[in-house]
Amino acid sequence: MPFTPSHAAAVLPLVRVLPPSALVVGAVAPDLPYYVPVPVPPALTHSPFGLGADVLLGACLLAVYLYALRAPLHALAGLEPPAPPRPGPRGAALAAAALAAGSATHMLWDSFTQTRGALVQVWPLLSTPVVGPHLLYNVLMYASSALGLAAVLWWAAARARAHTRGPLPAAALAAVAACALGGTVLGGLSGYPAESGYDLVRAALVGTLTGTALGLAAWSALWWARRLLPFP
């Protein structure tokens, strides 16, 4: 499957008309069962019949981001923490539309880049051998994942430059990077020996995302503790 964070690239053309945070969350929500024990199988979240489940999962993830993670992550990037969002009917409707749109782009992307993709199943051209054991849809997955991740990083950097920046918390950034590296190593070890190089890389990437998420969660908890608890 394409690299999960790369899926955010597909919603970038929509960020001027729908809430960016909800679009990004919706774009990655179908992969949530791969990382978090939720009572919904990946087969459903990647199916048009599971769009409602994707929106519900995305809504939970979006609430966690907006109310628990957004301010600490802005601070980690040296940006002024934003004010807490004020929910309303219009905002909720736009968020739901953005979550659905993001999830739909995820399904469309996967449809021509993974083994069980809908288009791969009905369009033999996508199964054309290209290099060794790699078929056309495999190559499309690798290339689109790399290009998508580059687009997401460029967009995030451009947004960060457009806002007033403060000093970066170097120690916190180093700790998060260490968590990401540790996750990569542990993920790779858990996938070794693997049936193929792809399986090993996939296990390492899942470990990277898991380690990064744990590091960011720890930073967020520390950030809130400093503001809510009466430290001397």
C-alpha positions as CSV (number, residue, x, y, z in Angstrom):
1,M,0.0,0.0,0.0
2,P,1.2,3.6,-0.4
3,F,3.0,5.2,2.5
4,T,0.3,6.4,4.8
5,P,1.5,10.1,5.3
6,S,1.8,10.4,1.5
7,H,-1.9,10.1,1.2
8,A,-2.2,13.7,2.5
9,A,-0.8,14.9,-0.8
10,A,-4.1,14.0,-2.6
11,V,-6.1,16.5,-0.6
12,L,-3.8,19.5,-1.0
13,P,-5.8,20.9,-3.9
14,L,-8.8,21.1,-1.6
15,V,-7.3,23.0,1.3
16,R,-8.7,26.3,0.2
17,V,-12.3,25.1,0.2
18,L,-12.4,22.6,3.1
19,P,-10.6,22.5,6.6
20,P,-7.0,21.3,5.9
21,S,-6.7,19.4,9.2
22,A,-9.9,17.4,8.5
23,L,-8.8,16.7,4.9
24,V,-5.5,15.3,6.1
25,V,-7.1,13.2,8.8
26,G,-9.6,11.9,6.4
27,A,-6.9,11.0,3.9
28,V,-5.1,8.8,6.4
29,A,-8.1,7.5,8.4
30,P,-8.6,4.3,6.3
31,D,-5.1,3.1,7.4
32,L,-5.9,3.6,11.1
33,P,-6.6,-0.1,11.7
34,Y,-3.0,-0.9,10.8
35,Y,-1.7,1.2,13.6
36,V,-4.4,1.3,16.3
37,P,-6.6,-1.6,17.6
38,V,-10.0,-0.3,16.5
39,P,-13.1,-2.6,16.0
40,V,-13.1,-2.0,12.3
41,P,-11.1,-4.2,9.8
42,P,-8.9,-2.6,7.1
43,A,-10.9,-4.3,4.4
44,L,-13.9,-2.2,5.5
45,T,-12.2,1.1,5.9
46,H,-10.7,0.7,2.4
47,S,-14.1,-0.1,0.8
48,P,-16.8,2.5,-0.3
49,F,-19.2,0.7,2.0
50,G,-16.9,1.7,4.9
51,L,-16.9,5.4,4.1
52,G,-19.1,6.0,7.1
53,A,-16.7,4.1,9.4
54,D,-13.9,6.2,8.0
55,V,-15.7,9.4,8.8
56,L,-16.4,8.2,12.4
57,L,-12.8,7.1,12.9
58,G,-11.6,10.3,11.3
59,A,-13.8,12.4,13.6
60,C,-12.3,10.8,16.7
61,L,-8.8,11.3,15.4
62,L,-9.6,14.9,14.4
63,A,-10.9,15.7,17.9
64,V,-7.8,14.3,19.5
65,Y,-5.7,16.4,17.2
66,L,-7.6,19.7,17.6
67,Y,-8.0,19.5,21.4
68,A,-4.9,17.6,22.5
69,L,-2.2,17.7,19.9
70,R,-2.5,20.8,17.7
71,A,-1.1,23.3,20.2
72,P,1.8,21.1,21.4
73,L,2.7,20.3,17.8
74,H,2.7,24.0,16.8
75,A,5.0,24.7,19.7
76,L,7.3,21.9,18.7
77,A,7.6,23.5,15.2
78,G,8.3,26.9,16.8
79,L,4.9,28.3,15.9
80,E,2.5,30.2,18.1
81,P,-0.1,27.8,19.5
82,P,-3.5,28.4,18.0
83,A,-6.6,29.2,19.9
84,P,-8.9,26.2,20.7
85,P,-11.5,25.6,18.0
86,R,-15.1,26.7,18.6
87,P,-17.4,24.0,17.3
88,G,-20.6,24.9,15.4
89,P,-23.0,23.3,12.9
90,R,-21.3,24.8,9.9
91,G,-17.8,23.8,11.0
92,A,-19.0,20.3,11.8
93,A,-20.6,19.9,8.4
94,L,-17.4,21.2,6.7
95,A,-15.3,18.8,8.8
96,A,-17.5,15.8,7.9
97,A,-17.3,16.7,4.2
98,A,-13.5,17.0,4.4
99,L,-13.2,13.7,6.2
100,A,-15.3,12.0,3.6
101,A,-13.4,13.6,0.7
102,G,-10.1,12.7,2.2
103,S,-11.1,9.1,2.7
104,A,-12.4,8.9,-0.9
105,T,-9.0,10.1,-2.2
106,H,-7.3,7.4,-0.1
107,M,-9.5,4.7,-1.7
108,L,-9.0,6.0,-5.2
109,W,-5.2,6.1,-4.7
110,D,-5.1,2.5,-3.3
111,S,-7.4,1.2,-6.1
112,F,-4.5,1.3,-8.6
113,T,-1.5,0.9,-6.4
114,Q,-2.1,-2.3,-4.3
115,T,-2.7,-5.9,-5.0
116,R,-6.3,-6.0,-4.0
117,G,-7.1,-2.6,-5.5
118,A,-10.3,-2.3,-7.4
119,L,-8.7,-1.0,-10.6
120,V,-5.8,-3.5,-10.3
121,Q,-8.4,-6.3,-10.3
122,V,-10.2,-5.2,-13.5
123,W,-7.4,-3.6,-15.5
124,P,-4.7,-6.1,-16.5
125,L,-2.4,-3.4,-17.7
126,L,-1.6,-2.5,-14.1
127,S,-0.2,-6.0,-13.5
128,T,2.3,-5.7,-16.4
129,P,5.8,-6.7,-15.2
130,V,8.2,-3.7,-15.1
131,V,11.4,-4.6,-13.3
132,G,12.0,-8.1,-11.9
133,P,9.0,-9.1,-9.7
134,H,7.7,-5.6,-9.6
135,L,4.5,-5.0,-11.5
136,L,3.3,-1.7,-12.8
137,Y,1.0,-1.1,-9.9
138,N,4.0,-1.7,-7.5
139,V,6.0,0.9,-9.3
140,L,3.2,3.3,-9.2
141,M,2.9,2.7,-5.5
142,Y,6.6,3.4,-4.9
143,A,6.7,6.5,-7.1
144,S,3.5,8.0,-5.9
145,S,4.5,7.4,-2.3
146,A,7.8,9.2,-2.7
147,L,6.3,12.1,-4.7
148,G,3.4,12.4,-2.3
149,L,5.6,12.6,0.7
150,A,7.8,15.2,-1.0
151,A,4.7,17.3,-1.7
152,V,3.4,17.0,1.9
153,L,6.8,18.1,3.3
154,W,7.0,21.0,0.9
155,W,3.5,22.2,1.8
156,A,4.1,21.9,5.5
157,A,7.4,23.8,5.2
158,A,5.7,26.5,3.2
159,R,2.9,27.0,5.8
160,A,5.5,27.1,8.6
161,R,7.5,29.8,6.9
162,A,4.3,31.9,6.5
163,H,3.8,32.1,10.2
164,T,5.8,33.8,13.0
165,R,8.4,31.4,14.3
166,G,9.9,31.2,17.8
167,P,12.9,29.2,19.0
168,L,12.7,25.5,18.2
169,P,12.8,23.1,21.3
170,A,15.9,21.3,20.1
171,A,15.9,18.7,22.9
172,A,12.3,17.8,22.3
173,L,12.9,17.5,18.5
174,A,15.9,15.2,19.2
175,A,13.8,13.0,21.5
176,V,11.1,12.7,18.9
177,A,13.7,11.8,16.3
178,A,15.1,9.2,18.6
179,C,11.6,7.7,19.1
180,A,11.2,7.5,15.3
181,L,14.6,5.9,14.8
182,G,13.9,3.4,17.6
183,G,10.6,2.6,16.0
184,T,12.3,2.0,12.7
185,V,14.8,-0.4,14.2
186,L,12.2,-2.3,16.2
187,G,9.8,-2.5,13.3
188,G,12.6,-3.8,11.0
189,L,13.6,-6.4,13.6
190,S,10.0,-7.5,14.0
191,G,9.7,-8.0,10.3
192,Y,13.0,-10.0,9.9
193,P,13.3,-12.5,8.4
194,A,10.7,-11.4,5.9
195,E,9.4,-13.1,2.8
196,S,10.5,-10.2,0.7
197,G,12.3,-6.9,0.9
198,Y,9.0,-5.1,0.6
199,D,7.7,-6.8,3.7
200,L,10.8,-5.8,5.6
201,V,10.5,-2.2,4.5
202,R,6.8,-2.1,5.3
203,A,7.5,-3.4,8.8
204,A,10.2,-0.7,9.3
205,L,8.0,2.1,8.0
206,V,5.1,1.0,10.3
207,G,7.6,1.1,13.2
208,T,8.8,4.5,12.1
209,L,5.2,5.9,12.2
210,T,4.5,4.2,15.5
211,G,7.7,5.5,17.1
212,T,7.1,9.0,15.8
213,A,3.5,8.9,17.1
214,L,4.6,7.8,20.6
215,G,7.3,10.5,20.7
216,L,4.8,13.2,19.7
217,A,2.3,11.9,22.2
218,A,4.9,12.1,25.0
219,W,5.9,15.6,24.0
220,S,2.2,16.7,23.9
221,A,1.6,15.2,27.4
222,L,4.7,17.1,28.7
223,W,3.6,20.3,27.1
224,W,0.2,20.2,28.7
225,A,1.6,19.1,32.1
226,R,3.8,22.2,32.1
227,R,0.8,24.4,31.6
228,L,-1.8,22.7,33.8
229,L,0.2,21.4,36.8
230,P,1.6,23.8,39.4
231,F,5.3,23.0,39.0
232,P,7.6,25.1,41.3
